[in-house]
Amino acid sequence: MNLEIFFQLAAILLILAAGPLVIVLLASRSGNL
């Protein structure tokens, strides 16, 4: 398994995981919608 493929998969997982986390952080800061 190449490192480039591993880093690409890791970057995609981080982006997919960061989406919901950002929404939760914004919701918690602005208050419950």
VMD Tcl script that builds the backbone (N, CA, C; Angstrom):
set m [mol new atoms 99]
animate dup $m
set s [atomselect $m all]
$s set {name element resname resid chain x y z} {
  {N N MET 1 A 0.851 -1.197 0.000}
  {CA C MET 1 A 0.000 0.000 0.000}
  {C C MET 1 A 0.880 1.239 0.000}
  {N N ASN 2 A 0.640 2.116 -0.979}
  {CA C ASN 2 A 1.472 3.307 -1.104}
  {C C ASN 2 A 1.087 4.350 -0.072}
  {N N LEU 3 A 2.070 5.163 0.321}
  {CA C LEU 3 A 1.802 6.220 1.297}
  {C C LEU 3 A 0.876 7.268 0.714}
  {N N GLU 4 A 1.009 7.520 -0.587}
  {CA C GLU 4 A 0.162 8.543 -1.216}
  {C C GLU 4 A -1.307 8.157 -1.115}
  {N N ILE 5 A -1.597 6.879 -1.389}
  {CA C ILE 5 A -2.984 6.404 -1.299}
  {C C ILE 5 A -3.467 6.504 0.144}
  {N N PHE 6 A -2.585 6.152 1.088}
  {CA C PHE 6 A -2.959 6.213 2.504}
  {C C PHE 6 A -3.280 7.637 2.917}
  {N N PHE 7 A -2.443 8.593 2.475}
  {CA C PHE 7 A -2.682 9.993 2.838}
  {C C PHE 7 A -3.953 10.520 2.188}
  {N N GLN 8 A -4.225 10.085 0.973}
  {CA C GLN 8 A -5.446 10.534 0.291}
  {C C GLN 8 A -6.680 10.014 1.027}
  {N N LEU 9 A -6.639 8.740 1.430}
  {CA C LEU 9 A -7.769 8.175 2.175}
  {C C LEU 9 A -7.914 8.874 3.518}
  {N N ALA 10 A -6.790 9.171 4.173}
  {CA C ALA 10 A -6.836 9.846 5.473}
  {C C ALA 10 A -7.421 11.240 5.318}
  {N N ALA 11 A -7.044 11.946 4.244}
  {CA C ALA 11 A -7.555 13.299 4.014}
  {C C ALA 11 A -9.061 13.258 3.772}
  {N N ILE 12 A -9.520 12.276 2.997}
  {CA C ILE 12 A -10.958 12.160 2.716}
  {C C ILE 12 A -11.722 11.861 4.003}
  {N N LEU 13 A -11.165 10.967 4.827}
  {CA C LEU 13 A -11.837 10.632 6.091}
  {C C LEU 13 A -11.892 11.850 6.998}
  {N N LEU 14 A -10.807 12.644 7.013}
  {CA C LEU 14 A -10.794 13.843 7.859}
  {C C LEU 14 A -11.843 14.835 7.394}
  {N N ILE 15 A -11.959 15.006 6.070}
  {CA C ILE 15 A -12.945 15.954 5.528}
  {C C ILE 15 A -14.360 15.481 5.857}
  {N N LEU 16 A -14.604 14.173 5.676}
  {CA C LEU 16 A -15.944 13.638 5.960}
  {C C LEU 16 A -16.260 13.750 7.446}
  {N N ALA 17 A -15.243 13.586 8.295}
  {CA C ALA 17 A -15.470 13.654 9.744}
  {C C ALA 17 A -15.562 15.101 10.211}
  {N N ALA 18 A -14.879 16.015 9.505}
  {CA C ALA 18 A -14.866 17.420 9.920}
  {C C ALA 18 A -16.201 18.092 9.631}
  {N N GLY 19 A -16.915 17.635 8.612}
  {CA C GLY 19 A -18.200 18.241 8.257}
  {C C GLY 19 A -19.173 18.273 9.419}
  {N N PRO 20 A -19.582 17.101 9.929}
  {CA C PRO 20 A -20.519 17.060 11.070}
  {C C PRO 20 A -19.960 17.762 12.300}
  {N N LEU 21 A -18.647 17.650 12.544}
  {CA C LEU 21 A -18.056 18.285 13.726}
  {C C LEU 21 A -18.202 19.792 13.658}
  {N N VAL 22 A -17.971 20.381 12.483}
  {CA C VAL 22 A -18.102 21.830 12.325}
  {C C VAL 22 A -19.545 22.255 12.550}
  {N N ILE 23 A -20.481 21.478 12.020}
  {CA C ILE 23 A -21.906 21.809 12.183}
  {C C ILE 23 A -22.283 21.762 13.662}
  {N N VAL 24 A -21.786 20.745 14.370}
  {CA C VAL 24 A -22.093 20.616 15.801}
  {C C VAL 24 A -21.491 21.781 16.578}
  {N N LEU 25 A -20.256 22.163 16.237}
  {CA C LEU 25 A -19.613 23.279 16.939}
  {C C LEU 25 A -20.373 24.568 16.698}
  {N N LEU 26 A -20.755 24.829 15.451}
  {CA C LEU 26 A -21.500 26.055 15.138}
  {C C LEU 26 A -22.845 26.053 15.851}
  {N N ALA 27 A -23.503 24.911 15.892}
  {CA C ALA 27 A -24.812 24.820 16.543}
  {C C ALA 27 A -24.671 25.043 18.046}
  {N N SER 28 A -23.606 24.505 18.631}
  {CA C SER 28 A -23.431 24.643 20.079}
  {C C SER 28 A -23.066 26.079 20.442}
  {N N ARG 29 A -22.351 26.771 19.552}
  {CA C ARG 29 A -21.967 28.158 19.833}
  {C C ARG 29 A -23.137 29.109 19.619}
  {N N SER 30 A -23.896 28.909 18.555}
  {CA C SER 30 A -25.008 29.812 18.239}
  {C C SER 30 A -26.246 29.447 19.044}
  {N N GLY 31 A -26.215 28.326 19.733}
  {CA C GLY 31 A -27.371 27.908 20.516}
  {C C GLY 31 A -28.159 26.850 19.772}
  {N N ASN 32 A -29.038 26.185 20.480}
  {CA C ASN 32 A -29.848 25.133 19.848}
  {C C ASN 32 A -30.813 25.724 18.839}
  {N N LEU 33 A -30.883 25.094 17.657}
  {CA C LEU 33 A -31.774 25.612 16.617}
  {C C LEU 33 A -33.176 25.038 16.794}
}
mol reanalyze $m
mol bondsrecalc $m
mol representation Tube
mol addrep $m
